[in-house]
Amino acid sequence: MGTSLPNARGYFGDFGGKFVPETLFDCLKELEDTFGKSVKDPSFNREFTQCLNTYAGRPTPLYFAPRLSKEIKPGVRIYLKREDLCHTGAHKINNTIGQILLALRMGKKRIIAETGAGQHGVATATVCAKFGLRCDIYMGQEDIHRQSLNVFRMELLGARVIPVTSGSQTLKDACNEAIRDWVTNVKTTHYLLGSVVGPHPYPLLVRYFQSVIGKEAKKQLRSREERLPHYLIACVGGGSNSIGLFHPFVHDKKVNMIGVEAAGYGLSTGRHAASLVCGEVGVLHGARSYVLQDADGQIKTAHSISAGLDYPGVGPEHAYYKKTRRAHYVAVTDTEALRGFRMLSELEGIIPALEPAHAIAYLPKLAKKLRKGNICIVCLSGRGDKDITIIRGISQKK
Amino acid sequence: MNRIDAVFTQLRQEKKKAFIPFFVAGIPDYRTIRELVLRLEECGVALIELGVPFSDPLADGPIIQMASTEALKMGVTSRSVFSFVEDLRKITQIPIALLTYCNPIFKYGVERFVSRAITSGVDGIIAPDLPPDESALFTACAKRHNLKTIFLATPTTTHERLKKIASASTGFLYYVSVTGITGPRDTLPGDIRAHLCHIKRITRKPVCVGFGISHEHQARMLAPYADGIIVGSALVRILCQERNKKTAQQRILHIVKKMQRAVNAPRS
């Protein structure tokens, strides 16, 4: 399972597909063809790897976290895959480098992207500056407010940040607006989608570029421990860092994969972003997957303290992993995530972004299942600099 | 015979073109839409396109987005739209096509949605994010119930896809005049006529043009190359902005009458 999916129509089992306006079909075909040719082209892969190594700072370390391990359960070994040390501060750069190389091959002159926390926006603005392409980033007004530092970074990099005031004014609406722009400017513009969501071939190609996370981690752990991990743990919003970590292990049946969603104020409050844990099958942004929706099929507004997880949908491959039980999905609340944030900062001297703080926060809950000698890899998908203002705000309120 | 097929057969016999107004269901309220539909039928409007609001209307510009948000706030749902049409069917047989995004159809259940559409008196469905490639179940159900499935073609559609879309479309084929989302445009792309001629060579099914059309001269220019002209945002804007519902109705009727004349103007 896994490597042969998605099928030619972009499906992972029942999930995926191309539920998009007709205008985009030709362009999706062009993207699919370009991607298909590029992955078989050694010069493309060489250029991609070279950019990752000399520009993005790969490979990132696989760090053994001794004090965190001891805190969770003595005898357990917890490793952190340090995507927070990537250039621009998160794993997002892996995908933006890959996609901009595709955009250049397609001769596109302009890049658009959506962003929630601003990490994907910054990573997109960065590669656009590096390769000299015009860049417009759609960002919800609410997110612009809570991630103002990243807005300023994008502007410094020469991108235009376009505020989105429709709907919930967060990531979902930024996606809508980016798709509308793309429908209008499809001939000249590449939509640099930031996660394993959206219509085929996006979930496939974003996975390809993000799989570097899991491939490196697998190799690094083998050289350190001479074995596979027992658990992989990663946060899931759209699901790109988690797919990046999980996918290279998908055939290793003994490796447990756990995706941690945002439970926001709590699953019972209805104000959360746990599409896999609490959602239903539906169509959002071009793919059939799990979504948060009401009885009439209207998409609900998600909530999470972390802007990067604040999304009412999830990548179709995760939906497939859930359905086939290849991965297990859980959710932790805003409060728990904040505890995870502090725990990692204080025990290891690593300030995580609020997104992977959710993955860290799940560790104490996993502890009772863990046995002595168990090895866990947690994807530390981004660093916390962007969240400092939010954390300070919360600390001052108390 | 399905009402959409019947109306196009009749129009062709009379060598006339259809003018198709689009409204968002429940905007400004169901009563106003109901009265409008009746008045428009008196004016000879061939077909009504009614939008079911959706939270994330990807193919729509700001006017229809705002109207949809408003309609959702007022509690308009697929269910209430079906009841509205059912009620309307007691007094009019004007063909009605619903425009809805695919998620509300899936949530309702494809089979149930199609069967409820037919029992309530809906004649066709337009779903802008449900291309023929993803619609096997939907088209099969619709075929069984004789509900028309109207697919969209656009300026970026390739020849191969055009054949697929034409073959999947029943009732009529919806040609999107612009590469983009809904909303009035001052100028339309110069090659629309060429595209329409191309489509006409591929299919004998009726072809209606929409997106971006708001001026009479645009309707007059396009009508000879199509079987119908669809105008949405320009009308929805009036219904959203004009506070006085009577005035809004008058303004809509005025525009529709002008458009009706424009689409059936003798070719100069």
HADDOCK unambig.tbl for C-alpha pairs under 7 A between the chains (distance, minus, plus):
assign (segid A and resid 19 and name CA) (segid B and resid 129 and name CA) 5.14 0.50 0.50
assign (segid A and resid 19 and name CA) (segid B and resid 130 and name CA) 5.50 0.50 0.50
assign (segid A and resid 19 and name CA) (segid B and resid 131 and name CA) 6.74 0.50 0.50
assign (segid A and resid 19 and name CA) (segid B and resid 134 and name CA) 6.95 0.50 0.50
assign (segid A and resid 20 and name CA) (segid B and resid 129 and name CA) 4.50 0.50 0.50
assign (segid A and resid 20 and name CA) (segid B and resid 130 and name CA) 6.68 0.50 0.50
assign (segid A and resid 21 and name CA) (segid B and resid 59 and name CA) 6.61 0.50 0.50
assign (segid A and resid 21 and name CA) (segid B and resid 128 and name CA) 5.46 0.50 0.50
assign (segid A and resid 21 and name CA) (segid B and resid 129 and name CA) 4.74 0.50 0.50
assign (segid A and resid 22 and name CA) (segid B and resid 131 and name CA) 6.50 0.50 0.50
assign (segid A and resid 22 and name CA) (segid B and resid 152 and name CA) 6.61 0.50 0.50
assign (segid A and resid 22 and name CA) (segid B and resid 153 and name CA) 6.37 0.50 0.50
assign (segid A and resid 22 and name CA) (segid B and resid 154 and name CA) 6.52 0.50 0.50
assign (segid A and resid 23 and name CA) (segid B and resid 154 and name CA) 5.68 0.50 0.50
assign (segid A and resid 23 and name CA) (segid B and resid 156 and name CA) 5.62 0.50 0.50
assign (segid A and resid 23 and name CA) (segid B and resid 157 and name CA) 6.65 0.50 0.50
assign (segid A and resid 23 and name CA) (segid B and resid 179 and name CA) 6.59 0.50 0.50
assign (segid A and resid 26 and name CA) (segid B and resid 156 and name CA) 6.54 0.50 0.50
assign (segid A and resid 26 and name CA) (segid B and resid 157 and name CA) 6.58 0.50 0.50
assign (segid A and resid 176 and name CA) (segid B and resid 56 and name CA) 6.83 0.50 0.50
assign (segid A and resid 176 and name CA) (segid B and resid 58 and name CA) 5.83 0.50 0.50
assign (segid A and resid 179 and name CA) (segid B and resid 58 and name CA) 6.87 0.50 0.50
assign (segid A and resid 180 and name CA) (segid B and resid 58 and name CA) 6.10 0.50 0.50
assign (segid A and resid 180 and name CA) (segid B and resid 59 and name CA) 6.60 0.50 0.50
assign (segid A and resid 180 and name CA) (segid B and resid 181 and name CA) 6.55 0.50 0.50
assign (segid A and resid 183 and name CA) (segid B and resid 179 and name CA) 6.56 0.50 0.50
assign (segid A and resid 183 and name CA) (segid B and resid 180 and name CA) 4.99 0.50 0.50
assign (segid A and resid 183 and name CA) (segid B and resid 181 and name CA) 6.87 0.50 0.50
assign (segid A and resid 184 and name CA) (segid B and resid 179 and name CA) 5.35 0.50 0.50
assign (segid A and resid 184 and name CA) (segid B and resid 180 and name CA) 3.81 0.50 0.50
assign (segid A and resid 184 and name CA) (segid B and resid 181 and name CA) 6.63 0.50 0.50
assign (segid A and resid 282 and name CA) (segid B and resid 103 and name CA) 6.06 0.50 0.50
assign (segid A and resid 283 and name CA) (segid B and resid 103 and name CA) 5.42 0.50 0.50
assign (segid A and resid 296 and name CA) (segid B and resid 77 and name CA) 6.53 0.50 0.50
assign (segid A and resid 296 and name CA) (segid B and resid 104 and name CA) 5.89 0.50 0.50
assign (segid A and resid 296 and name CA) (segid B and resid 107 and name CA) 6.52 0.50 0.50
assign (segid A and resid 296 and name CA) (segid B and resid 108 and name CA) 6.91 0.50 0.50
assign (segid A and resid 297 and name CA) (segid B and resid 103 and name CA) 5.64 0.50 0.50
assign (segid A and resid 297 and name CA) (segid B and resid 104 and name CA) 4.35 0.50 0.50
assign (segid A and resid 297 and name CA) (segid B and resid 107 and name CA) 5.13 0.50 0.50
assign (segid A and resid 298 and name CA) (segid B and resid 54 and name CA) 6.13 0.50 0.50
assign (segid A and resid 298 and name CA) (segid B and resid 55 and name CA) 5.44 0.50 0.50
assign (segid A and resid 298 and name CA) (segid B and resid 104 and name CA) 6.71 0.50 0.50
assign (segid A and resid 299 and name CA) (segid B and resid 55 and name CA) 5.95 0.50 0.50
